[in-house]
């Protein structure tokens, strides 16, 4: 959302700071709804247990803590919270949704993908479609929603739309790496519960290769954009390279290194995104 805001700012089109705040709040609320919904449906469907996988060793498991598996609350409370959060997202957007059919379509598609990522009966995550759902929801759909909210003028320009779409790719590749790291760690456990993810379909070694290619692709996209726009400041994303190197090394056959890999990739995602925003602000107007 903030990256899209930076691109709109550099476009020279009129934009609304209040609508950017609305977009940020919306993204946080929908992400929270998706997370709580995922917690609920994985528990109900038996996919969320007291253990997580050990990566390459399908027989090794590690202890896992969670609000439902540890009995800290009841499933119905989590479900109600999820529905409340989705209702809040509609309330946040209702005036703009009634005024724009395009925004309404983007919003509905995003909510449906977010909900049916794990919700019955669709359960996209369980059929190796979770990666695609996350990429589309928090990439093209979220950035388009933000553009329509913040600056209708920028939304009508094909060059701005192209920049927003292209620069969402490197951020989404690293975001996808968070999910892929989680699935790579849980290859054995997911297989036992009948889940089909890209990671367990590929197998550990090829899943690791895909992880490395996605990390490299994120930096490659940034370099390409810097060359295209003559903006060497975009190369500041390489300041996050030590974090990237660390997560690549941790995607390994050592179960202990894999244990907190998703959290470490999330830190890389935050650092890379912040640096990319800084780089965008150096692009000549």
C-alpha positions as CSV (number, residue, x, y, z in Angstrom):
1,X,0.0,0.0,0.0
2,X,2.7,2.5,1.0
3,X,4.8,1.5,-2.1
4,X,1.7,2.2,-4.3
5,X,1.3,5.6,-2.5
6,X,5.0,6.5,-3.2
7,X,4.5,5.7,-7.0
8,X,1.4,7.8,-7.1
9,X,3.2,10.7,-5.3
10,X,6.0,10.6,-7.9
11,X,3.5,10.5,-10.8
12,X,2.5,14.1,-10.1
13,X,-1.2,13.2,-10.0
14,X,-3.4,14.6,-7.2
15,X,-3.7,12.2,-4.3
16,X,-5.5,12.0,-1.0
17,X,-3.5,11.4,2.3
18,X,-6.8,10.4,4.0
19,X,-7.6,7.8,1.4
20,X,-4.0,6.4,1.8
21,X,-4.7,6.1,5.5
22,X,-7.9,4.3,4.7
23,X,-6.1,1.9,2.3
24,X,-3.5,1.1,5.0
25,X,-6.3,0.4,7.6
26,X,-8.2,-1.7,5.1
27,X,-5.1,-3.8,4.3
28,X,-4.4,-4.3,8.0
29,X,-8.0,-5.3,8.8
30,X,-8.3,-7.7,5.8
31,X,-4.9,-9.3,6.6
32,X,-6.0,-9.8,10.2
33,X,-9.3,-11.4,9.0
34,X,-7.3,-13.7,6.7
35,X,-5.0,-14.7,9.5
36,X,-7.7,-15.4,12.0
37,X,-9.8,-17.2,9.4
38,X,-6.8,-19.3,8.5
39,X,-6.3,-20.2,12.1
40,X,-9.9,-21.3,12.5
41,X,-10.3,-23.3,9.3
42,X,-6.9,-25.1,9.6
43,X,-7.9,-26.1,13.1
44,X,-11.3,-27.2,12.1
45,X,-10.0,-29.2,9.2
46,X,-7.3,-30.9,11.3
47,X,-4.4,-29.2,9.5
48,X,-3.3,-27.1,12.5
49,X,-1.9,-29.3,15.3
50,X,0.6,-29.0,18.2
51,X,3.5,-29.7,15.9
52,X,5.0,-28.3,12.7
53,X,7.3,-30.1,10.2
54,X,11.0,-30.4,10.2
55,X,11.7,-29.5,6.6
56,X,13.5,-32.2,4.6
57,X,13.1,-34.8,7.3
58,X,9.4,-35.8,7.0
59,X,9.5,-37.8,10.2
60,X,10.8,-34.9,12.4
61,X,8.4,-32.6,14.1
62,X,8.8,-29.5,16.2
63,X,6.5,-28.1,18.9
64,X,4.0,-25.5,17.7
65,X,2.1,-23.0,19.8
66,X,-1.3,-21.6,18.8
67,X,-4.4,-20.1,20.4
68,X,-6.6,-23.0,19.3
69,X,-4.2,-25.9,19.5
70,X,-3.2,-24.8,23.0
71,X,-6.8,-24.4,24.0
72,X,-6.4,-20.7,24.8
73,X,-9.7,-19.9,23.3
74,X,-12.6,-21.7,21.6
75,X,-12.9,-21.9,17.8
76,X,-16.3,-20.1,17.7
77,X,-14.7,-17.0,19.2
78,X,-12.0,-17.0,16.5
79,X,-14.7,-17.5,13.8
80,X,-16.8,-14.6,15.1
81,X,-13.7,-12.4,15.2
82,X,-13.0,-13.2,11.6
83,X,-16.5,-12.3,10.5
84,X,-16.3,-9.1,12.5
85,X,-13.1,-8.1,10.8
86,X,-14.5,-8.8,7.4
87,X,-17.6,-6.7,8.3
88,X,-15.3,-3.9,9.5
89,X,-13.5,-4.0,6.1
90,X,-16.9,-3.4,4.4
91,X,-17.8,-0.6,6.8
92,X,-14.4,1.1,6.1
93,X,-15.1,1.0,2.3
94,X,-18.9,1.2,1.9
95,X,-19.1,4.8,0.6
96,X,-16.4,4.2,-2.0
97,X,-17.8,0.8,-3.0
98,X,-21.2,2.3,-3.7
99,X,-19.6,5.0,-5.9
100,X,-17.3,2.7,-8.1
101,X,-18.1,-0.6,-9.8
102,X,-14.4,-1.2,-10.5
103,X,-13.5,-0.7,-6.9
104,X,-16.3,-2.9,-5.8
105,X,-15.2,-5.7,-8.1
106,X,-11.6,-5.5,-7.0
107,X,-12.7,-5.4,-3.3
108,X,-15.0,-8.4,-3.6
109,X,-12.4,-10.5,-5.5
110,X,-9.8,-9.7,-2.8
111,X,-12.2,-10.6,0.1
112,X,-13.2,-13.9,-1.6
113,X,-9.6,-15.0,-2.2
114,X,-8.7,-14.0,1.4
115,X,-11.6,-16.0,2.9
116,X,-11.5,-19.0,0.7
117,X,-7.7,-19.4,1.0
118,X,-8.5,-22.0,3.7
119,X,-12.3,-21.8,4.2
120,X,-14.6,-24.7,3.2
121,X,-15.6,-25.7,0.7
122,X,-13.0,-24.1,-1.6
123,X,-9.9,-24.4,0.5
124,X,-7.4,-23.0,-2.1
125,X,-4.5,-23.7,0.1
126,X,-5.2,-27.4,0.3
127,X,-5.0,-27.8,-3.5
128,X,-1.7,-26.0,-4.2
129,X,-3.5,-22.8,-5.1
130,X,-2.7,-20.9,-1.9
131,X,0.5,-19.4,-3.4
132,X,-1.4,-18.0,-6.4
133,X,-4.2,-16.7,-4.1
134,X,-1.7,-14.8,-1.9
135,X,0.2,-13.4,-4.9
136,X,-2.9,-12.1,-6.6
137,X,-4.6,-10.8,-3.4
138,X,-1.7,-8.9,-2.0
139,X,-0.3,-7.9,-5.3
140,X,-2.4,-6.8,-8.3
141,X,-5.7,-6.6,-6.3
142,X,-4.4,-4.7,-3.3
143,X,-2.3,-2.2,-5.4
144,X,-5.2,-1.6,-7.7
145,X,-7.6,-1.0,-4.8
146,X,-5.1,1.4,-3.3
147,X,-4.6,3.3,-6.6
148,X,-8.4,3.7,-7.1
149,X,-8.8,4.9,-3.5
150,X,-5.9,7.3,-3.4
151,X,-5.9,8.9,-6.9
152,X,-8.5,8.3,-9.6
153,X,-6.3,10.3,-11.9
154,X,-3.3,8.0,-11.4
155,X,-5.7,5.0,-11.7
156,X,-6.6,6.2,-15.2
157,X,-3.0,6.4,-16.4
158,X,-1.6,3.3,-18.0
159,X,2.0,4.2,-17.2
160,X,1.3,4.6,-13.5
161,X,-0.7,1.3,-13.5
162,X,2.3,-0.4,-15.2
163,X,4.7,0.9,-12.6
164,X,2.5,-0.1,-9.7
165,X,2.0,-3.6,-11.2
166,X,5.7,-4.2,-12.0
167,X,7.0,-2.9,-8.6
168,X,4.4,-5.0,-6.8
169,X,6.2,-8.1,-8.2
170,X,9.4,-8.0,-6.2
171,X,7.6,-7.2,-3.0
172,X,5.1,-10.1,-3.7
173,X,7.9,-12.5,-4.5
174,X,9.4,-12.0,-1.0
175,X,5.9,-12.1,0.5
176,X,5.4,-15.4,-1.3
177,X,8.7,-16.6,0.2
178,X,7.1,-16.3,3.6
179,X,4.4,-18.7,2.7
180,X,6.8,-20.9,0.8
181,X,9.2,-21.1,3.8
182,X,6.3,-22.1,6.0
183,X,5.2,-24.8,3.5
184,X,8.8,-26.0,3.0
185,X,9.2,-26.5,6.7
186,X,5.8,-28.3,6.9
187,X,6.3,-30.6,3.9
188,X,6.0,-33.7,6.0
189,X,3.1,-32.6,8.2
190,X,1.1,-31.2,5.3
191,X,1.4,-34.4,3.4
192,X,0.2,-36.4,6.4
193,X,-3.0,-34.2,6.6
194,X,-3.6,-34.4,2.8
195,X,-2.6,-30.8,2.0
196,X,-1.1,-30.2,-1.4
197,X,1.2,-27.2,-1.5
198,X,3.7,-26.1,-4.1
199,X,6.5,-27.1,-1.7
200,X,5.3,-30.7,-1.1
201,X,4.5,-31.2,-4.8
202,X,8.1,-30.1,-5.7
203,X,9.9,-31.9,-2.9
204,X,12.3,-30.2,-0.5
205,X,15.3,-29.7,-2.8
206,X,13.3,-28.2,-5.7
207,X,11.2,-26.2,-3.2
208,X,14.5,-24.7,-1.9
209,X,15.6,-23.9,-5.5
210,X,12.3,-22.1,-6.1
211,X,12.8,-20.1,-2.8
212,X,16.2,-19.0,-4.0
213,X,15.0,-18.0,-7.4
214,X,12.1,-15.9,-5.9
215,X,14.6,-14.1,-3.6
216,X,16.9,-13.5,-6.6
217,X,14.0,-12.4,-8.8
218,X,13.0,-9.8,-6.3
219,X,16.4,-8.1,-6.5
220,X,16.5,-8.6,-10.3
221,X,13.2,-6.8,-10.7
222,X,14.5,-3.9,-8.7
223,X,17.7,-3.7,-10.8
224,X,15.6,-3.8,-14.0
225,X,13.3,-1.0,-12.8
226,X,16.3,1.1,-11.8
227,X,17.9,0.8,-15.2
228,X,14.5,1.4,-17.0
229,X,13.9,4.6,-15.1
230,X,17.5,5.7,-14.7
231,X,17.1,5.7,-10.9
232,X,20.2,4.2,-9.2
233,X,18.7,5.0,-5.9
234,X,16.5,2.0,-6.4
235,X,19.6,-0.1,-5.8
236,X,19.4,0.7,-2.1
237,X,17.3,-2.5,-1.8
238,X,20.7,-4.3,-1.8
239,X,21.2,-3.0,1.8
240,X,18.8,-5.8,2.8
241,X,21.1,-8.4,1.1
242,X,22.5,-9.7,4.4
243,X,18.9,-10.6,5.5
244,X,18.3,-12.3,2.2
245,X,21.6,-14.3,2.5
246,X,20.6,-15.4,6.0
247,X,17.2,-16.8,4.9
248,X,18.6,-18.6,1.9
249,X,21.1,-20.3,4.2
250,X,18.4,-21.2,6.7
251,X,16.2,-22.9,4.1
252,X,18.2,-26.1,4.7
253,X,18.0,-29.7,5.9
254,X,18.6,-28.5,9.4
255,X,15.2,-28.5,11.1
256,X,16.3,-26.1,13.8
257,X,17.3,-23.5,11.2
258,X,14.0,-24.0,9.4
259,X,11.9,-23.5,12.5
260,X,11.6,-19.7,12.5
261,X,12.4,-19.2,8.8
262,X,9.0,-17.6,8.0
263,X,9.5,-14.9,10.7
264,X,12.9,-14.1,9.3
265,X,11.6,-13.9,5.8
266,X,8.9,-11.5,7.1
267,X,11.7,-9.3,8.4
268,X,13.4,-9.3,5.0
269,X,10.0,-8.4,3.4
270,X,9.7,-5.4,5.7
271,X,13.2,-4.2,5.1
272,X,13.1,-4.8,1.3
273,X,9.8,-3.0,1.1
274,X,10.9,0.0,3.1
275,X,14.1,0.4,1.0
276,X,12.1,0.0,-2.2
277,X,9.8,2.8,-1.2
278,X,12.9,5.0,-0.5
279,X,14.2,4.1,-3.9
280,X,11.0,5.0,-5.6
281,X,11.1,8.4,-4.1
282,X,14.5,9.0,-5.8
283,X,13.0,8.3,-9.3
284,X,13.1,11.4,-11.4
285,X,9.6,12.9,-11.8
